[in-house]
Amino acid sequence: MSAVLAGINIAGGIFLWKLTGRTLAQIETAITLAAFVTVLTGAPQIAFLCLGWYARYREFENSLKGKALSAYLQRYWSKRLIQALVAERAVPDISDGLFPSDERWREAADQRLELCDRLFARIYHEQYGLPAFVPPFVIMLCVVYAAAALVGCNYDFGQSDIAAERTGVYGITQQVLVASFGGALMFVVSDSVLSIRRRALNVSDVYWYALRVFLATPLAMVMGGTDGAGAALVFALGTFPVEALLKIVRRFGFPQLTPFEKAENPPDKLLSLTGVTIPIVSVFESEGINSVEQVASADPVILSIRTGFPFRFTLRLCSQAIVRRHFGESAASLIPVGLVDVVPIWLLMKAEDGETSANMPKIDDSGSVLEDAANRLLPDDPPQQRMAVVKMKFRQIAAEEFTVMLARITPLDPSL
């Protein structure tokens, strides 16, 4: 990555020298500014890919291990897991009658844990590996270098009235051009540093950064004007992320929802999940996730990567979403008794069935706990009916593959 950064600066300087036909002394400002800006934007990302990326990977490795990893692969990557087992000759070929419903491959996966480790590493690198960062990183540096060189070539220290002087870029003044590029650079650097600090920098983020810098000049053309107010406006808009600018465009281009439409199609509020705040909802929405059902069915590893949230926090949100999918808004009534997550429900049903283990916490009088939960969830139904319904729902939750996976992660593993 460092070689790419140096190569872009060298190649960019030569290209700029040949393109403009000026001497090196005349384009010294542009080359210096472009070099400084590319280092400013590229250095934090290089540091992340050298250190932070591995820390993020270890977070998943430390949480998903052993049979918990096997359960995860069985739930979200069953076909890849079956293919890997067949390739390793751990199970018969699919042509011999092996199907996803066959228990043989599940038993083999629980026994071949080293194969699960290798498969997870391969999948993770495909989804979020270091090679995937190379194309957007190169594109971003090229765009940033070109934008900085454009600003540098249109800035002349020898003029008496620098700010009001029009440039060769569609008549934009130097003041507006510098303000627009400065706002975009401020967003790119600050957002990348914040993402790196949270160990949440994604490949898509780097593409967004390149697009944001690329849009700095068109934004100056549309909104800039020729005075100080125009410069202030484009600088402020430059600090907005791309999705915020798209929302502004959509407000002008599409009609707003009427009260009737809002009443007929109420939103599925993610705020109903415990621990979710408005900023967290905005992160989910930026990733195209705006319903509890989407959280319940999402791959927690991919969801954690895309949002940047800690893996354990993402698991807890997915766990709550599954319970809420079964009980709707009434699931909030289970918070005081601690049954809003799938693992406590799994433990309760194990205790109800008389299954115990040294690692399982003791539950006294599971029948009374079930009765209390039934009274909270279905207070208007007959006692016998509500007990039967709640037991059925709890058993469905306990039987889900995500629940089995989560039960193998927490709290049963004493090493975590």
Secondary structure, DSSP 4 states (H G I P E B T S, - for coil): -HHHHHHHHHHHHHHHHHHH---TTTTHHHHHHHHHHHHHHHHHHHHIIIIIHHHHHHHHHHHS-THHHHHHHHHH-HHHHHHHHHHTTSS--GGGT--TT-HHHHHHHHH-HHHHHHHHHHHHHHHH-GGGGHHHHHHHHHHHHHHHHHHHHT--TT-SSTTT-B-TTTT-BHHHHHHHHHHHHHHHHHHHHHHHHTT---HHHHHHHHHHHHTHHHHHHHH--SSHHHHHHHHHHHTS-HHHHHHHHHHHHSPPPPHHHHHHS----GGGSTT--HHHHHHHHHTT--SHHHHHHS-HHHHHHHH---HHHHHHHHHHHHHHHHHGGGGGGGGGGT-SSHHHHHHHHHHHTT---TTSPP-S-HHHHHHHHHHHH-TTS-HHHHHHHHHHHHHHHHHSHHHHHHHHHTTS-TT-
